[in-house]
Amino acid sequence: METVLSGIRPTGNLHLGNYFGAVRSFVKLQDEYECFFFIADWHSLTTHPRPDNIRQSVKTILAEYLACGIDPEKATIYVQSDVREVAELYLYLNMNAYLGELERVTSFKDKVRKQPDNINAGLLTYPSLMAADILIHKANRVPVGKDQEQNMEMARKFARRFNTIYGVEYFPEPASFHLADRAVKVPGLDGSGKMGKSEGNAIYLIDDEKTIRKKVMKAVTDSGPTIPNAEKPEPVANLFAMMEIVSTKDTYDHFNDKYNACEIRYGDLKKQLAEDINAFCAPIRKRIADITADDAYIDKVARTGADKASENAAHTINDVRRIIGFRP
């Protein structure tokens, strides 16, 4: 069975875009592949978070992914910093990485522009750590967005370079695994683009009914169609796209027919959409609350995942040490 690995940045609560994008795909992948999902707390150090922020973020993300259907009996879910072998492989890969190639990585150059007062070595060597995360488990496939494709090419380069330097065929070259055929793009409610934290247009899985209703009722619309069967402008199309995801077909067809007949009442549409989003989120919201309150269960999942990931990583590090010439 092929191995799939994906990192999860501990950057706050999950929203509907996360769920219908990556998370739901991960739930399906765990039935088809040997999956490793890790919470990338070492990566987060490039922004210098406080200790309590790291602990809370890890707990939040772990609880929410479990609530969404990641099964620790099927997949290995662990915290990156619990698997110390990753740091050792990161060291070895950095010894064979070159300053010029790291400085040319687009994501590094973007960070330099955005945070000129915090250009740290972690940002520069991000591709090396990402490669260590992947290669420690000799992963065959890695679900990534297009913005990570250059870093994936770096991981393949580091794998080839290690094999060439030491005259072995040890590390496989990991393939990018695009989820476009599995994921659903969820639009934001501000009338533009996709749902996202930074855009401030997200509906979070833990939002209560009142919060969801308030967000949906503030969604951008227009004055309504004046020509039958007119094309929907983007803000209105976004509402219908959301309804297509969370509502029944009959509900969607009802409001679509009203729009095409120039009889649409956006207030009614929004009330129905808010109700349907609430109905979708309610069971997930309850599971999140139940898991978050059960510290013993969260600790057990984290410990079990760390043990499984560390056992697998230890085999890799022992091999790597032997190949390089160190004592296993």
N, C-alpha and C positions, 0 to 999 in steps of 0.2 A: 504494500500500500504506500502511495506517495505521501510525503510529509508536507503539510501546509503550516506556515508560521505567520502570525500577524501581531504587530505591536499596537497597544492602545495607550494613547497619551492621556495622562490623568489631568484633564483640563475642565472639570466641572460636569454638570449633569448632562445626560443624554436627552436629545430632542427627537422629534418625529423624523427629521431628516437623517439622523444617525441610525435610527431603528430601521427604516425602510431602505437605507443605503447599505451600510456595512453589517450592522448587527444581525439583521434577519438572514443575510447571506452566510454569516459565520455559523448560525444555528443549523443551516442546511449543510454546510461544509463538514461539520463534525460527524455527520452520518456517512460521508463519502471518503474522507481522508483521515490520516493521523494528524490531528491538529494541536498546535501549540499556540495559545493566546497569552501574551504577557502584558503587564501594565508597566509602561516605560518610565519608571520613576527616575532612573539615572539621567535619561534624556532631559527631563524637566529641570535639572540643575542648571542648565544654561541660562535660565531666567532667575536664578537665585531665590527659590521659594523658601519660606520659613518652615521649620520642622513640623509644626502643627498643620500647616497647609498640605504638606506631603502626606502625612498620615491620614488626614480627612479625605483628601482627594483619592487616595488609593482605596480606602474603604468604600467611598461613594461609587467609584467606577466598578469595583468588584461586585458590590451589591446589585447595581443596576444591570450589569451584563448577566449575572446569574438570574435575575428576575426576568430578563428578556429571553431566556432559554438556553444559555450556554450551560452545558451539563458537565460537571467535573468528573462524572463517570465515563463520559465519552471523549472529552477533550482535556488537555492539560492546560489549566489556567493558573498563572503564577505571577509573582511580582519580580520584576527584573533584578532588583538589588538582592533578592534572596538566592540568586544563582551566581556565586562568585566567579565561577569558571568563565563567565562572559567577560569579566574585566581582564582576566589573564589573556584570553584570545584577542581582546581589544588591544592589549599591549603588543602582542606579536604582530598583528596586522599593521599597527602604527609604525613599527620598525621597518616595514616594507612599503609604506606610503610616502609619497613625495609632496613637499610643500606646494609646488606649482600646481599639481593636479587637484589638490584640496582647495586651493585658493580659486580655482576656475569653476568650482561647483556653483551652479546658479543659486541654490538655496542659501549658500554662505554669503554670496555677494548681495542677495536680497536682505539678509539679516544685517550685514554691515551698513547698508543704507538706512534700515529702519531703527537700528539701535547702536549708533556709533559710539556710545559711551560704555557699551558692554560687548566688546568683540573678544570673547574668551576662547581659549583653546578647545573647549567643548564644542563650540559652534564650528570651528575649523575641522575638527576630527569627527563630526557627526557621521559622515559616511563610513568611517572605520568602525564606530560603535554599532551602527546599523548592520554592517556586514558581520560583525561578531555575533550579534543577536541571531542572525540568519544561519551563519555557518556553524555555530555551536551545535545546532541540531541537524546540520546537513540537510536543510530544508530544500525541497524541490520547487515549491511554488510559494509565492508571497503575494497576497492581495494588496495592491497599491493603487493609488490614484496617479494620474498623469504627472502631478507635481513631484512625485517620488521616483519617476522613471530614471532620472540621471543617477540618483543614489543607488538604484538597483543595478545600473550598469557598473557603478563603482564596486558593488559587492561582487559582481561577476569577475571584474578585473582583479580584485584582491584574491579571489579563489584561484583564478588562472595563474596569478603571479606566485602564490604560495606553491602551487603544484609544480611550476616551472623551476623556481629557485631550488626546491628540494628534490626534484626529479621523481615526483610521485603523481598519482592520479587519485588524490584523496578527497578533496572538496568538490562536490558537484557545483555546476554553475546554476544558481537559482533563477527560475523563470518568473517574470512578472505575471500575476494572475489578476486580470482586470475583471471587475464585477459588473461591468456595464450590462451584461445580459441577464444578471440576477438582481441588480439593485434598481430601486425606483427613485427617481429624482423628485424630491419633495420641495415645492416652491415655498418661498416666504410669504408672509401675509402683508408685506409692505408694498406689494405691487411690482417687485423686481427681483430677479435672481433666485437662487435657491435658499432654503432655510439654513441659517447658521448663527452661531453664538455671536460672532463679531458684528454681524449685521443687525443684531437686536430684533430679529423678526421670527424668533423660534418659539415653538410650543414644546415645553419640556414634558417628559413622561411623568414627572412628579407634580406637575402643575395641578392644583385643585380645580374643581368645577367652575368656581367663580372666576378664577384667573383665566382659564381657557375661554370662558364665555366673553370676558372683557377683551381679551386679545382678538378673538374672532370678530366681535362686533366693531372693532376699530379698523378692521381690514379695509384696504383701499378698494374703491369701486369707481364707477363713472355715473353719469346721469341716466344710463339705461339705453337699450337699442331703440332705434327709430325705423330701422329697415328689417323686415323679416329675414331670418337665417343669416344675419350679418356675422362676420368674423368677430370673435371676442377679443377685445383689447387685453394686453398682458395682465393687468390687475384682476380683471374678471376671470380670465382664463386660469389664473392661479387658483382662484376659489373653486372653480370647477375641477381643476386637477386634484386639489385636495379632497374634494367630495368623491371623486372617482376612486380614491384610495381608501377612504374610511367609511363611505356610505354604501347602501345597497344599490344595485343597478336600477331598481324601480325609482328610488329617491333621486338618483342622478338624472334619469330619463325625464322625470317629472319637471325638475327645474330647467333642464336643457330645453324641453319643449316650451316651457313658459318663456325662456329667453328668445327662442326662435320665433315665437309668436308676439314678441314685444310686450309681453305681459308680466315680465319678471319683477318681483319685489325683493330687492336685495336684503331687506331686513328679515324676511321669511327665510331666505336662503341661508343667511348667516346664523339664524337661530337653529335651523336644522343641522347645519354643519357643526356648530358648537356642541349640540347634543350628540352627534355621531362621534366626534372626536373624544368627548367625555366617555362615551360608551366603550370606545376602543381602549382608552388609556386607563380606565378604572381598575381592571384586573391587574395590569402591570404595576400601577401605582400602589395597589395593596401589597403585591409581592415585594416591591421595593421596600415598603415600610416594614414588612414582616422580617425580611432578611437583614435590613439595616439594624433592627432592634436585637438581632441574635448575634452578638459578638462571638460567641463560642463557635457558631457555624461558620462565620466568615473566617475566623482564625483557622479552623479545621481545613477549610477549602484551600486557604493560602498555604498552610503547612504541607498538605498533601500534594498540591501543585508544585511547590518548591522541591519536595523530595523527588517527584517524578522527573521534573526538568533537570535537577542537579545530577541525578543518576545518569541520565542520557548525556548531559554536558560533560560529566567526568570521563566518560569513555572517549569523547572527542579530544579533551585536553590531554589525557594520557597518551593518545596516539600522536597528537601534535608535538608534545614534549619529546617523545621518542624520535619523531621525524626530524625535529630541529637539532636534537643532540643533547637535550636535557634529560635528567633522571625522571622517569614517570612518577 
